Amino acid sequence: MEFPDIYLLLSILKDASIPVCVVGEFALNYYNVPRVVHDLELCVPANDLSRASSILEAQKDVVEKVSDNEYNIYTEYKRGFPRFHVLTTSFCVVLFTDEYCGLNPLQQNLVSKQEHEGAKDNYSKQILDCFSAGQLTILPLPQFAPFFIGFCRSYVKKQEITSAIAAEMLVDGMDLKEEWCWTHFESEKVTKCMRERQTALPPGSTPVYWITPQQRDK
């Protein structure tokens, strides 16, 4: 999906005063995870989901709503969320809520313009394969800590395999270790649950609780 298409969709929602954030595979790319992008995944406040869906559905010359289709183990997490085909591309856009993504309140969990400016010389190769540094400075992206923790909590609470995979890949991409966990998770209970769940992962997997402080940990 080209940047102008993404910018147009973001602008449609922003013009309606709906906060929005790019999540999913693009955000994983931003944090050093090499993932192929299948859909544009956007996050909006839970209270705005219905309105955001209606606004996009009204853009008949831009998108068309997609009915629920067959899901598999890797796409099941998208079930129940509004999905639209972008007419100028082969991509779809999916709307998630900040509650689901662990980013609520959304506006307090976005990478700031100042953080973007400070990171311009250190953007990951994965994200620069999709966007220029200049384009990235105007994309709303999630701060690392709530983004990562959101995946961990989804795995612990819902056993979503895609969340476990994303968390594992973020561990590798950001070179995280244990001390960061004790600083950023709310309680020992969460860490204990993660360690108990670790026994269900394949042998040789990197434990999702091995995390340490990094520069993008706000």
HELIX and SHEET records of a PDB file:
HELIX    1   1 PHE A    3  ASP A   15  1                                  13    
HELIX    2   2 GLY A   24  TYR A   30  1                                   7    
HELIX    3   3 ALA A   46  ASP A   48  5                                   3    
HELIX    4   4 LEU A   49  GLU A   57  1                                   9    
HELIX    5   5 GLU A   76  LYS A   78  5                                   3    
HELIX    6   6 ASP A   98  CYS A  101  1                                   4    
HELIX    7   7 LEU A  106  GLN A  108  5                                   3    
HELIX    8   8 LYS A  113  ALA A  119  1                                   7    
HELIX    9   9 LYS A  120  ASN A  122  5                                   3    
HELIX   10  10 LYS A  125  LEU A  128  1                                   4    
HELIX   11  11 ALA A  133  LEU A  136  1                                   4    
HELIX   12  12 PHE A  144  LYS A  158  1                                  15    
HELIX   13  13 ILE A  161  MET A  174  1                                  14    
HELIX   14  14 GLU A  179  HIS A  184  1                                   6    
HELIX   15  15 GLU A  188  GLN A  198  1                                  11    
SHEET    1   A 5 CYS A  21  VAL A  23  0                                        
SHEET    2   A 5 ASP A  39  VAL A  44 -1                                        
SHEET    3   A 5 CYS A  92  THR A  97  1                                        
SHEET    4   A 5 ARG A  83  VAL A  86 -1                                        
SHEET    5   A 5 VAL A  63  LYS A  65 -1                                        
END                                                                             
